[in-house]
Amino acid sequence: MSIKRILCPLYGSASDAASLTMGLSLAKRFHAQADILFVRPNPTDALPYLGEGISGPVVEDIIETARKAADSAEDQCRKEAEEAARAAGVEITDEVRADAATARMRIKSGRAVDVIAGESRLADLVIVADAGARDQASGPNALETCMLAEGRPVLLAPQQAPADVGASVVIGWDESGEAANAITAAMPFLVSAEKVTIVCVDEDGVSDAPGARALQEYLALHTVTAEIHLVPEDNRNTGEVLLAEATNLQGDLLVMGGYSHSRLRELVLGGVTRHIRSHATIPVLMAH
């Protein structure tokens, strides 16, 4: 798999800088298109929640205020995208070029999560900025929908996103289909990484890891040399262990499966994906 289109949704918020930095950097690295997307919310979407008895002038004021807010956010996104592209040395153009790094800026209207999900279907990678830096109603739903409903790999960009990603890659391996899909999606990073480490976490402590050795052999077929690192859980959340090990190994990209359990179970009992989303300080590539 190659990476040729990278979807970078913008929201007119502080987290946009991370999306732009990451998306444009990866576009240059893979000679890809950074597809920068801003979704204008429909002002009338809020009206059904206002209840009955609201006067016409009040409704019009609400719609006008929402329209002005959308105009302001759109202008901000355009300006930031142009500045970031100029700084990265990437041309913003609608022309399709398979052998050069480019960016395009698009504006669409609708419910953000639905539009982003639809646009993700023809993207090789979707960048979602740090959920803590953005409206919880938009970020988490976009990540979940792109990954779970549309089956697209997602790159979670932390608030302080590095310009370069993938020199030292850490793989969280639990032999699940989700983790295998994440590895397939991450292969363009893995084949060019200087260091790749397979991390296996076990609640009872790991003494043997045939599954990790099988992955090691598989990666070798793709010319990727990987080390195996076995780690006990020690009554910690697996996500906590993975992040700690990624830090210890000086990793700059964590690759893992997302939502191996249902979202309801993650919500009620806590889960690896939820912990990673809330605490990651390095980019995380996830797939379902």
C-alpha positions as CSV (number, residue, x, y, z in Angstrom):
1,M,0.0,0.0,0.0
2,S,1.2,3.5,-0.8
3,I,0.1,6.8,0.7
4,K,-1.1,9.2,-2.0
5,R,-4.0,11.1,-0.4
6,I,-4.0,12.3,3.1
7,L,-7.2,13.8,4.4
8,C,-6.7,16.7,6.8
9,P,-9.9,17.9,8.3
10,L,-9.8,21.4,9.8
11,Y,-12.2,22.9,12.4
12,G,-11.1,26.5,12.8
13,S,-9.6,25.6,16.2
14,A,-6.2,25.5,17.8
15,S,-5.8,21.8,16.9
16,D,-5.7,22.6,13.2
17,A,-2.0,23.5,13.3
18,A,-1.1,19.9,14.2
19,S,-3.2,18.5,11.3
20,L,-1.6,20.9,8.8
21,T,1.9,20.3,10.1
22,M,1.6,16.5,10.0
23,G,-0.4,16.4,6.7
24,L,1.9,18.6,4.7
25,S,5.0,16.9,6.1
26,L,3.7,13.5,5.1
27,A,2.7,14.8,1.7
28,K,6.3,15.8,1.0
29,R,7.6,12.5,2.3
30,F,5.3,10.3,0.2
31,H,4.9,12.7,-2.8
32,A,1.2,12.7,-1.9
33,Q,-1.7,15.1,-1.8
34,A,-2.6,16.8,1.4
35,D,-6.4,17.0,1.1
36,I,-7.3,19.9,3.4
37,L,-11.0,20.0,4.2
38,F,-13.1,22.5,6.1
39,V,-16.8,21.6,6.7
40,R,-19.1,24.5,7.2
41,P,-21.8,23.6,9.7
42,N,-25.4,24.2,8.6
43,P,-26.7,27.0,10.9
44,T,-30.2,25.5,10.9
45,D,-29.0,22.3,12.5
46,A,-29.2,23.9,15.9
47,L,-32.8,25.1,15.5
48,P,-34.7,21.9,16.4
49,Y,-33.1,22.0,19.8
50,L,-34.4,25.5,20.6
51,G,-37.9,24.3,21.3
52,E,-41.2,25.8,20.2
53,G,-42.3,29.4,20.6
54,I,-39.1,31.0,19.4
55,S,-39.9,34.1,17.4
56,G,-38.9,34.6,13.8
57,P,-36.5,37.4,14.5
58,V,-34.7,35.3,17.1
59,V,-34.3,32.4,14.7
60,E,-33.0,34.7,12.1
61,D,-30.4,36.2,14.5
62,I,-29.3,32.7,15.5
63,I,-28.8,31.7,11.9
64,E,-27.0,34.9,11.0
65,T,-24.7,34.6,14.0
66,A,-23.9,30.9,13.0
67,R,-23.3,32.0,9.4
68,K,-20.8,34.7,10.5
69,A,-19.0,32.2,12.8
70,A,-18.7,29.8,9.9
71,D,-17.4,32.6,7.6
72,S,-14.8,33.5,10.2
73,A,-13.7,29.9,10.7
74,E,-13.5,29.3,7.0
75,D,-11.4,32.4,6.5
76,Q,-9.1,31.3,9.3
77,C,-8.7,27.9,7.9
78,R,-7.9,29.2,4.4
79,K,-5.3,31.6,5.8
80,E,-3.6,28.9,8.0
81,A,-3.6,26.4,5.2
82,E,-2.0,28.8,2.8
83,E,0.6,29.9,5.4
84,A,1.4,26.3,6.4
85,A,1.7,25.2,2.8
86,R,4.0,28.1,2.0
87,A,6.2,27.3,5.0
88,A,6.4,23.6,4.0
89,G,7.1,24.4,0.4
90,V,4.0,22.6,-0.9
91,E,1.9,24.1,-3.6
92,I,-1.8,24.4,-3.2
93,T,-3.4,23.3,-6.4
94,D,-6.4,21.4,-7.8
95,E,-4.2,19.7,-10.3
96,V,-3.6,16.0,-9.7
97,R,0.1,15.0,-9.6
98,A,1.1,11.5,-8.8
99,D,4.8,12.3,-8.6
100,A,4.9,15.4,-6.5
101,A,3.8,16.7,-3.1
102,T,0.7,19.0,-3.4
103,A,-2.1,20.3,-1.3
104,R,-5.7,21.2,-2.1
105,M,-8.1,23.2,-0.1
106,R,-11.8,22.3,-0.2
107,I,-14.9,23.7,1.6
108,K,-18.0,21.6,2.0
109,S,-21.2,22.1,4.0
110,G,-23.0,19.7,6.3
111,R,-22.5,17.8,9.5
112,A,-18.8,17.5,10.0
113,V,-18.6,13.8,11.0
114,D,-20.7,12.8,8.0
115,V,-18.8,14.8,5.4
116,I,-15.4,13.8,6.8
117,A,-16.5,10.1,6.8
118,G,-17.6,10.3,3.2
119,E,-14.4,12.0,2.1
120,S,-12.3,9.5,3.9
121,R,-13.4,6.7,1.6
122,L,-10.9,7.8,-1.0
123,A,-8.1,8.7,1.4
124,D,-5.2,6.5,2.3
125,L,-4.8,8.2,5.7
126,V,-7.0,10.5,7.8
127,I,-5.4,12.8,10.2
128,V,-7.3,13.6,13.4
129,A,-5.8,16.2,15.7
130,D,-5.6,15.8,19.5
131,A,-9.1,15.3,20.8
132,G,-8.4,17.3,24.0
133,A,-7.7,20.4,21.9
134,R,-11.0,20.4,20.0
135,D,-14.7,20.1,20.5
136,Q,-15.4,16.6,21.8
137,A,-18.6,16.5,19.7
138,S,-16.7,16.5,16.5
139,G,-13.3,15.0,17.0
140,P,-14.1,11.7,18.6
141,N,-17.0,11.0,16.3
142,A,-14.9,11.7,13.2
143,L,-12.2,9.4,14.4
144,E,-14.6,6.6,15.2
145,T,-16.6,6.9,12.1
146,C,-13.7,7.0,9.7
147,M,-12.0,4.0,11.4
148,L,-15.0,1.9,12.4
149,A,-17.7,2.6,9.7
150,E,-15.4,3.5,6.8
151,G,-12.5,1.2,7.6
152,R,-9.9,3.9,7.0
153,P,-6.6,4.1,8.9
154,V,-6.3,7.2,11.2
155,L,-3.3,9.1,12.3
156,L,-3.8,10.8,15.7
157,A,-1.7,13.9,15.8
158,P,-0.9,15.2,19.3
159,Q,-1.1,18.9,20.0
160,Q,2.6,19.3,19.6
161,A,2.9,17.3,16.4
162,P,6.5,16.7,15.2
163,A,7.4,17.7,11.6
164,D,9.0,14.3,10.9
165,V,7.4,11.0,11.9
166,G,8.5,7.4,11.6
167,A,12.2,7.2,12.2
168,S,11.6,5.0,15.3
169,V,8.3,3.0,15.0
170,V,6.8,1.1,17.9
171,I,4.2,-1.6,17.1
172,G,1.6,-2.5,19.8
173,W,1.1,-6.2,18.8
174,D,-1.7,-8.3,20.3
175,E,-2.3,-10.6,17.3
176,S,-5.7,-9.0,16.6
177,G,-7.1,-8.3,13.2
178,E,-7.2,-4.6,14.1
179,A,-3.4,-4.6,14.8
180,A,-2.7,-6.5,11.6
181,N,-4.7,-3.9,9.6
182,A,-2.8,-1.1,11.3
183,I,0.5,-2.7,10.3
184,T,-0.6,-3.0,6.7
185,A,-1.6,0.7,6.7
186,A,1.7,1.7,8.3
187,M,3.9,-0.3,5.9
188,P,5.1,2.9,4.0
189,F,6.4,4.1,7.4
190,L,7.8,0.8,8.4
191,V,9.9,0.1,5.3
192,S,11.7,3.4,5.6
193,A,12.1,3.5,9.4
194,E,15.5,3.4,11.0
195,K,14.2,1.3,13.9
196,V,11.1,-0.8,14.4
197,T,10.2,-2.4,17.7
198,I,7.4,-4.9,18.3
199,V,5.9,-4.5,21.8
200,C,3.8,-7.3,23.3
201,V,2.0,-6.6,26.6
202,D,0.7,-9.4,28.8
203,E,-1.2,-9.2,32.1
204,D,0.7,-12.2,33.5
205,G,4.1,-11.2,32.2
206,V,5.4,-12.5,28.9
207,S,8.0,-15.4,28.7
208,D,7.5,-16.3,25.1
209,A,6.0,-14.6,22.1
210,P,5.4,-16.8,19.1
211,G,3.0,-14.3,17.7
212,A,5.6,-11.6,17.8
213,R,8.1,-13.8,16.1
214,A,5.6,-14.5,13.4
215,L,5.1,-10.8,12.9
216,Q,8.9,-10.3,12.9
217,E,9.2,-12.9,10.1
218,Y,6.4,-11.2,8.1
219,L,8.0,-7.8,8.4
220,A,11.3,-9.3,7.2
221,L,9.6,-10.3,4.0
222,H,9.0,-6.6,3.5
223,T,12.6,-5.8,4.2
224,V,11.7,-4.5,7.7
225,T,14.0,-5.5,10.5
226,A,12.2,-5.5,13.8
227,E,13.2,-6.1,17.4
228,I,10.8,-7.7,19.9
229,H,10.2,-6.2,23.3
230,L,8.1,-8.2,25.9
231,V,6.4,-6.2,28.7
232,P,4.3,-7.3,31.7
233,E,1.1,-5.3,32.2
234,D,1.6,-5.0,36.0
235,N,-2.0,-4.0,36.6
236,R,-1.8,-1.0,34.3
237,N,-4.0,-0.1,31.4
238,T,-2.4,-1.6,28.2
239,G,-2.6,1.8,26.6
240,E,-0.5,3.2,29.5
241,V,2.1,0.5,29.1
242,L,2.3,1.1,25.3
243,L,2.8,4.8,25.7
244,A,5.4,4.3,28.4
245,E,7.3,1.8,26.3
246,A,7.1,4.1,23.2
247,T,8.7,6.8,25.3
248,N,11.4,4.4,26.7
249,L,12.2,3.3,23.2
250,Q,12.3,6.9,21.9
251,G,9.6,6.1,19.4
252,D,8.1,8.8,17.3
253,L,5.2,6.8,15.9
254,L,3.0,4.2,17.6
255,V,1.1,1.7,15.4
256,M,-1.8,-0.2,17.0
257,G,-5.2,-1.6,16.4
258,G,-8.1,0.6,17.4
259,Y,-11.3,-0.4,19.2
260,S,-10.6,-4.1,19.5
261,H,-13.6,-4.0,21.9
262,S,-16.9,-2.3,21.4
263,R,-17.2,1.4,22.0
264,L,-19.7,0.7,24.7
265,R,-17.3,-1.5,26.6
266,E,-14.5,1.1,26.1
267,L,-16.9,3.7,27.5
268,V,-18.0,1.7,30.5
269,L,-14.8,-0.2,31.4
270,G,-12.2,2.0,29.9
271,G,-10.1,0.8,27.0
272,V,-6.7,1.0,25.3
273,T,-8.0,3.2,22.4
274,R,-9.6,5.7,24.8
275,H,-6.5,5.9,27.0
276,I,-4.2,6.4,24.0
277,R,-6.4,9.2,22.6
278,S,-6.4,11.1,25.9
279,H,-2.7,10.7,26.7
280,A,-0.7,10.2,23.5
281,T,2.2,12.6,23.1
282,I,3.5,11.1,19.9
283,P,1.6,10.4,16.7
284,V,-0.4,7.2,16.7
285,L,-1.5,5.3,13.6
286,M,-4.6,3.2,14.3
287,A,-6.8,1.0,12.2
288,H,-9.8,-1.3,12.9
